[in-house]
Amino acid sequence: MMATTEFDAPKSLRLESIRKARRIRLREPHISTLTEFVEQVREERECVDLVPYFDPADGGIEAECLFLLEAPGPQAVASGFVSRNNPDESAKNWHQANALAKLRRTRTASWSIIPWYIGDGGRIRTPRPADIDEGWSYLQVLLELLPRLRLIALVGRHAQAMHPWLVALRLPMVVMHTPHPSPQFVNRQPGNRDILNASVREIAIMLDRLRTT
């Protein structure tokens, strides 16, 4: 497993000092284009506080792998970032799965098929067709901003519903699936954590293969 620092430890974004350090990095060259993209979404949707930024600790426009989740949760909204360092159990499980797979985060970026919070208070509601349609238009813009992208990983069943939409674009990249790292999946029955970890390891292996082709 890759070593972590306080900056990259599970749940480290619970600390304002870490959140501040991330915000300072939002204009760095590898992430500035994606920061501007988020701010465009915020302006168009008129929901400034409900669309988290990409995490500058990830690869930004240098990413080879895009992890696509369903929608940002309450902790992502609170921290301001779609991040494996958010202070919730899903993010912790995801951090651990990536560490076990030895998949460097600088090779990845994380986003959601619906970029804005669709919950009510602290609970996310089920996505509606209109949510997915609106998110799809932004996802197509995002894909144009990631020139090194080789693989898209759809995280969880709601994100996986996007698979045929992506295939229809005839993109020159592989589309893979992984379970959602939520406690509802991981803790549902023995072996589910192993399934999650194995799926992320398969993504890491495929990414290495694609780099050599």
C-alpha positions as CSV (number, residue, x, y, z in Angstrom):
1,M,0.0,0.0,0.0
2,M,1.2,3.5,-0.8
3,A,2.2,5.6,2.1
4,T,0.0,8.6,3.0
5,T,0.8,11.9,4.6
6,E,-1.6,14.0,6.6
7,F,-2.4,15.9,3.4
8,D,-3.4,12.6,1.7
9,A,-4.8,10.7,4.6
10,P,-8.4,9.4,4.7
11,K,-10.8,12.0,5.9
12,S,-8.1,14.7,6.0
13,L,-10.5,17.3,4.4
14,R,-12.2,17.5,7.7
15,L,-9.5,19.9,8.6
16,E,-9.8,23.5,7.5
17,S,-6.0,23.8,7.1
18,I,-6.1,21.0,4.5
19,R,-9.1,22.5,2.7
20,K,-7.4,25.8,2.6
21,A,-4.2,24.2,1.1
22,R,-6.4,22.7,-1.6
23,R,-8.1,26.0,-2.4
24,I,-4.8,27.7,-2.8
25,R,-3.9,25.1,-5.5
26,L,-7.0,25.6,-7.6
27,R,-5.2,27.9,-10.1
28,E,-2.2,25.6,-10.7
29,P,-1.6,24.8,-14.4
30,H,-2.8,21.1,-14.1
31,I,-6.1,22.1,-12.6
32,S,-6.9,25.7,-13.6
33,T,-8.9,24.6,-16.7
34,L,-11.0,22.3,-14.6
35,T,-11.5,25.0,-12.0
36,E,-12.8,27.3,-14.7
37,F,-15.1,24.6,-15.9
38,V,-16.6,24.1,-12.5
39,E,-17.1,27.8,-12.1
40,Q,-18.9,27.9,-15.5
41,V,-21.2,25.1,-14.3
42,R,-21.8,27.0,-11.0
43,E,-22.7,30.2,-12.9
44,E,-25.0,28.5,-15.4
45,R,-26.8,26.5,-12.8
46,E,-26.9,29.3,-10.3
47,C,-25.7,27.0,-7.5
48,V,-22.3,28.2,-6.4
49,D,-22.1,26.2,-3.2
50,L,-23.5,22.9,-4.7
51,V,-20.9,22.1,-7.3
52,P,-17.6,21.0,-5.7
53,Y,-14.2,21.5,-7.4
54,F,-11.9,18.8,-8.8
55,D,-9.3,17.9,-6.2
56,P,-5.9,19.6,-7.1
57,A,-4.2,16.6,-5.4
58,D,-5.4,14.5,-8.4
59,G,-4.1,14.7,-11.9
60,G,-6.3,17.4,-13.4
61,I,-5.9,17.7,-17.1
62,E,-3.0,15.2,-17.0
63,A,-5.4,12.4,-15.8
64,E,-5.3,9.1,-17.7
65,C,-8.3,7.8,-15.8
66,L,-11.6,9.5,-15.0
67,F,-13.6,8.2,-12.1
68,L,-17.3,9.1,-12.6
69,L,-19.6,8.9,-9.6
70,E,-23.3,9.6,-9.3
71,A,-23.5,13.0,-7.7
72,P,-21.6,14.9,-5.0
73,G,-22.6,14.0,-1.4
74,P,-23.0,16.3,1.6
75,Q,-19.4,16.0,2.6
76,A,-18.1,16.9,-0.9
77,V,-20.4,20.0,-0.8
78,A,-19.1,20.9,2.7
79,S,-15.4,20.5,1.8
80,G,-15.8,22.0,-1.7
81,F,-14.1,19.1,-3.5
82,V,-14.9,15.8,-5.1
83,S,-12.2,13.9,-3.2
84,R,-11.1,10.6,-1.7
85,N,-10.1,12.7,1.3
86,N,-13.6,13.8,2.2
87,P,-14.6,13.0,5.8
88,D,-17.0,10.2,5.1
89,E,-16.9,6.4,4.9
90,S,-17.4,6.2,1.2
91,A,-14.4,8.4,0.5
92,K,-12.3,6.4,3.1
93,N,-13.2,3.1,1.4
94,W,-12.3,4.6,-2.0
95,H,-9.0,6.0,-0.7
96,Q,-8.1,2.6,0.7
97,A,-9.0,0.7,-2.5
98,N,-6.9,3.0,-4.7
99,A,-4.0,2.7,-2.3
100,L,-4.2,-1.1,-2.3
101,A,-4.2,-1.0,-6.1
102,K,-1.2,1.3,-6.1
103,L,-3.0,3.6,-8.5
104,R,-1.4,7.0,-8.1
105,R,-4.0,9.7,-7.8
106,T,-2.0,12.0,-10.1
107,R,-3.1,9.6,-12.9
108,T,-6.7,10.1,-12.1
109,A,-9.5,12.7,-11.8
110,S,-12.8,12.3,-10.1
111,W,-16.1,13.8,-11.1
112,S,-19.9,13.0,-11.1
113,I,-22.4,12.4,-13.9
114,I,-24.5,15.0,-12.1
115,P,-22.1,17.7,-11.0
116,W,-24.4,19.4,-8.5
117,Y,-25.8,18.3,-5.2
118,I,-29.3,16.7,-5.7
119,G,-30.0,16.0,-2.0
120,D,-32.3,17.5,0.5
121,G,-30.3,18.4,3.6
122,G,-27.9,15.6,4.4
123,R,-29.5,13.0,2.1
124,I,-29.1,12.5,-1.7
125,R,-32.2,11.7,-3.6
126,T,-32.4,9.2,-6.5
127,P,-31.3,10.9,-9.8
128,R,-34.1,11.8,-12.2
129,P,-33.9,11.5,-16.0
130,A,-33.7,15.2,-16.2
131,D,-30.7,15.3,-13.8
132,I,-28.9,12.8,-16.0
133,D,-29.7,14.6,-19.2
134,E,-28.4,17.9,-17.8
135,G,-25.3,16.3,-16.4
136,W,-24.6,14.6,-19.7
137,S,-24.2,17.9,-21.5
138,Y,-21.5,19.0,-19.1
139,L,-19.8,15.6,-19.2
140,Q,-19.3,15.9,-22.9
141,V,-17.6,19.3,-22.4
142,L,-15.4,17.8,-19.6
143,L,-14.1,15.0,-21.8
144,E,-12.8,17.6,-24.3
145,L,-10.7,19.0,-21.5
146,L,-8.9,15.8,-20.7
147,P,-6.5,15.2,-23.6
148,R,-4.5,12.3,-21.9
149,L,-7.6,10.3,-20.9
150,R,-7.4,6.6,-21.6
151,L,-10.0,5.1,-19.3
152,I,-13.3,6.0,-17.8
153,A,-14.4,4.1,-14.7
154,L,-18.1,4.3,-13.8
155,V,-18.5,4.1,-10.0
156,G,-21.8,2.6,-8.9
157,R,-24.9,1.6,-10.7
158,H,-26.3,5.1,-11.3
159,A,-23.1,6.1,-13.0
160,Q,-23.0,2.8,-14.9
161,A,-26.3,3.7,-16.6
162,M,-24.2,6.2,-18.6
163,H,-22.2,3.4,-20.3
164,P,-24.3,3.2,-23.5
165,W,-24.2,7.0,-23.8
166,L,-20.4,6.9,-23.7
167,V,-20.2,4.0,-26.1
168,A,-22.4,6.0,-28.5
169,L,-19.8,8.8,-28.6
170,R,-17.2,6.3,-30.0
171,L,-14.5,7.6,-27.8
172,P,-11.0,6.2,-28.1
173,M,-10.9,5.1,-24.5
174,V,-11.9,2.1,-22.4
175,V,-15.0,2.2,-20.2
176,M,-15.0,0.0,-17.0
177,H,-17.2,-0.4,-14.0
178,T,-16.6,-0.6,-10.2
179,P,-19.0,-0.8,-7.3
180,H,-19.7,2.3,-5.3
181,P,-17.5,2.4,-2.2
182,S,-20.4,3.3,0.1
183,P,-20.9,1.5,3.4
184,Q,-24.2,0.3,2.0
185,F,-22.3,-1.8,-0.5
186,V,-19.1,-2.5,1.3
187,N,-20.7,-3.6,4.6
188,R,-23.7,-5.4,3.1
189,Q,-22.1,-8.8,3.1
190,P,-18.7,-10.4,3.6
191,G,-16.6,-10.2,0.5
192,N,-18.0,-7.0,-0.9
193,R,-14.9,-5.0,0.2
194,D,-12.8,-7.5,-1.7
195,I,-14.9,-7.0,-4.8
196,L,-14.4,-3.3,-4.6
197,N,-10.7,-3.6,-4.1
198,A,-10.3,-6.1,-6.9
199,S,-12.3,-3.9,-9.3
200,V,-10.0,-0.9,-8.7
201,R,-6.9,-3.2,-9.1
202,E,-8.3,-4.3,-12.5
203,I,-8.6,-0.6,-13.5
204,A,-5.0,0.0,-12.5
205,I,-3.8,-3.0,-14.4
206,M,-5.8,-1.9,-17.5
207,L,-4.4,1.6,-17.3
208,D,-0.9,0.3,-17.3
209,R,-1.6,-1.9,-20.3
210,L,-3.1,1.1,-22.2
211,R,0.0,3.1,-21.4
212,T,2.1,0.6,-23.3
213,T,-0.1,0.4,-26.4
